[in-house]
Amino acid sequence: MGKLEQAFKAEIVRLTKKEMRATCLPLAREVRRLKRLVSELRRTVRPLKALGSELEAQRAAEMAKLQAAPEEVKAARISPRLIKKLRSKLGISQGALASLVGVSPGAVAFWEQGKAKPREQTKAALVALRKLGRRDVKKLLAEKKAARKEEPKKRKRARPRRR
C-alpha cells in the first residue's frame, strides 16, 4: 500500500504545482507590468511635483508682495463700488486686477456687480493694492508678464473628434 499512497501523493503534488503555476504566472506578469507602469509614472510625476512647488513658491511670493496687516484686512470694507473705484484709480482692467490678485477676471466682474465677495486672501491683496500707485501697479504687471513668458507653455490636449 505504501507505493500506491506515494504515487497518489506525488500525482496530487504535481497537479497542485501545475495549477498554482497556471494561476500565479499571469498574476506575476501583471504585477511586473504594473510595477513598470508605476515606475514610469513616478518618473513623470517627479518633475511635475518640482514644477508645482516652484509655481507655488512663485505664487506665494506674489501674494506676499500684496499683503496687508490682518487688522487692516479685518477693518477694511470692500464694496463693489470700491473695487471699481480702485480699478479706475489704478487705471487697470478687470483682467489686470485679476492677475494681480490671483483670481479669474470673471471673479472681479462678480465682485463689481455685487454677486460675490472676495475671500480673505484676495481681500488682503485688494487692501494692499489701495496703498499702491499707478506706477507700482504697472511695474507689478510687467513683472508678472515677464514671469509668465519664462514659464513653459502648457500644451492643450486635443479633444476627441465627434462622429
C-alpha positions as CSV (number, residue, x, y, z in Angstrom):
1,M,0.0,0.0,0.0
2,G,2.9,2.4,0.6
3,K,3.7,2.6,-3.1
4,L,0.2,3.4,-4.1
5,E,-0.1,6.2,-1.5
6,Q,3.2,7.6,-2.6
7,A,2.1,7.6,-6.2
8,F,-1.2,9.3,-5.4
9,K,0.6,11.8,-3.2
10,A,3.2,12.5,-5.9
11,E,0.4,13.0,-8.5
12,I,-1.5,15.3,-6.2
13,V,1.6,17.4,-5.6
14,R,2.4,17.6,-9.3
15,L,-1.1,18.6,-10.2
16,T,-1.2,21.2,-7.4
17,K,2.0,22.7,-8.6
18,K,0.7,22.8,-12.1
19,E,-2.5,24.6,-11.0
20,M,-0.5,27.0,-8.9
21,R,1.8,27.9,-11.8
22,A,-1.2,28.3,-14.1
23,T,-2.8,30.7,-11.6
24,C,0.3,32.6,-10.4
25,L,2.2,33.1,-13.7
26,P,-0.3,35.5,-15.2
27,L,-0.6,37.3,-11.9
28,A,3.2,37.6,-11.7
29,R,3.3,39.0,-15.2
30,E,0.6,41.5,-14.4
31,V,2.5,42.6,-11.2
32,R,5.7,43.2,-13.2
33,R,3.7,45.2,-15.8
34,L,2.1,47.3,-13.1
35,K,5.5,47.9,-11.3
36,R,6.9,49.1,-14.6
37,L,3.9,51.4,-15.1
38,V,4.3,52.8,-11.5
39,S,8.0,53.4,-12.2
40,E,7.2,55.3,-15.4
41,L,4.5,57.3,-13.6
42,R,6.9,58.2,-10.8
43,R,9.4,59.4,-13.3
44,T,6.7,61.6,-14.9
45,V,5.4,62.9,-11.6
46,R,8.8,63.9,-10.1
47,P,9.4,66.8,-12.5
48,L,5.7,67.9,-12.2
49,K,6.0,68.0,-8.4
50,A,9.1,70.1,-8.7
51,L,7.4,72.5,-11.2
52,G,4.3,72.6,-8.9
53,S,6.3,73.5,-5.8
54,E,8.2,76.1,-7.9
55,L,4.9,77.7,-9.1
56,E,3.5,77.5,-5.6
57,A,6.6,79.4,-4.3
58,Q,6.2,82.0,-7.1
59,R,2.5,82.4,-6.2
60,A,3.4,82.8,-2.5
61,A,6.0,85.4,-3.4
62,E,3.5,87.3,-5.5
63,M,0.9,87.2,-2.8
64,A,3.5,88.2,-0.2
65,K,4.0,91.4,-2.3
66,L,0.3,92.2,-1.9
67,Q,-0.2,91.6,1.8
68,A,-1.7,93.8,4.4
69,A,-1.8,93.5,8.1
70,P,-4.6,91.3,9.4
71,E,-6.1,94.2,11.4
72,E,-6.3,96.2,8.3
73,V,-8.0,93.4,6.4
74,K,-10.5,92.9,9.1
75,A,-11.3,96.6,9.3
76,A,-11.5,97.1,5.5
77,R,-14.9,97.3,3.9
78,I,-14.6,96.1,0.4
79,S,-17.7,97.0,-1.6
80,P,-18.4,96.6,-5.4
81,R,-18.2,100.4,-5.8
82,L,-14.8,100.5,-4.0
83,I,-13.4,97.8,-6.3
84,K,-14.5,99.7,-9.4
85,K,-13.0,102.9,-7.9
86,L,-9.8,101.2,-7.1
87,R,-9.5,99.8,-10.6
88,S,-10.2,103.2,-12.2
89,K,-7.7,104.9,-9.8
90,L,-5.0,102.4,-10.8
91,G,-6.0,102.6,-14.5
92,I,-6.2,98.8,-15.0
93,S,-8.7,96.4,-16.5
94,Q,-10.6,93.7,-14.7
95,G,-8.2,91.1,-16.2
96,A,-5.2,93.1,-14.9
97,L,-6.7,93.3,-11.4
98,A,-7.5,89.6,-11.6
99,S,-3.9,88.7,-12.4
100,L,-2.6,91.0,-9.7
101,V,-4.8,89.5,-7.1
102,G,-4.6,85.9,-8.4
103,V,-8.2,85.2,-9.4
104,S,-10.1,85.0,-12.7
105,P,-11.4,88.1,-14.5
106,G,-14.9,86.7,-14.0
107,A,-14.4,86.8,-10.2
108,V,-13.5,90.5,-10.4
109,A,-16.6,91.1,-12.6
110,F,-18.8,89.4,-10.0
111,W,-17.2,91.4,-7.2
112,E,-18.0,94.6,-9.0
113,Q,-21.6,93.5,-9.7
114,G,-22.0,92.6,-6.0
115,K,-22.8,88.9,-6.9
116,A,-19.8,87.7,-4.9
117,K,-17.3,88.9,-2.3
118,P,-13.6,88.4,-2.3
119,R,-12.1,85.8,0.1
120,E,-9.8,86.8,2.9
121,Q,-6.5,86.3,1.0
122,T,-7.8,88.3,-2.0
123,K,-9.3,90.8,0.3
124,A,-5.8,91.3,1.8
125,A,-4.4,91.8,-1.7
126,L,-7.0,94.4,-2.5
127,V,-6.3,96.3,0.7
128,A,-2.6,96.2,-0.2
129,L,-3.4,97.5,-3.7
130,R,-5.1,100.5,-2.2
131,K,-1.7,101.7,-0.9
132,L,0.0,101.4,-4.3
133,G,0.0,103.9,-7.1
134,R,-0.3,103.5,-10.9
135,R,3.5,103.2,-11.4
136,D,3.8,100.4,-8.8
137,V,0.9,98.5,-10.3
138,K,2.3,98.9,-13.8
139,K,5.6,97.6,-12.5
140,L,3.9,94.6,-10.8
141,L,2.0,93.8,-14.0
142,A,5.2,94.0,-16.1
143,E,6.9,91.6,-13.6
144,K,4.0,89.2,-13.9
145,K,4.1,89.4,-17.7
146,A,7.8,88.7,-17.7
147,A,7.4,85.7,-15.3
148,R,4.6,84.3,-17.5
149,K,6.9,84.4,-20.6
150,E,9.6,82.5,-18.7
151,E,7.2,79.7,-17.7
152,P,6.9,76.8,-20.2
153,K,3.7,76.9,-22.1
154,K,1.2,74.2,-21.3
155,R,0.2,72.0,-24.2
156,K,-3.5,71.8,-24.8
157,R,-5.0,68.3,-25.0
158,A,-6.6,67.5,-28.3
159,R,-10.3,67.0,-27.9
160,P,-11.7,63.7,-29.3
161,R,-13.5,64.1,-32.5
162,R,-17.2,63.7,-32.6
163,R,-18.7,61.5,-35.2
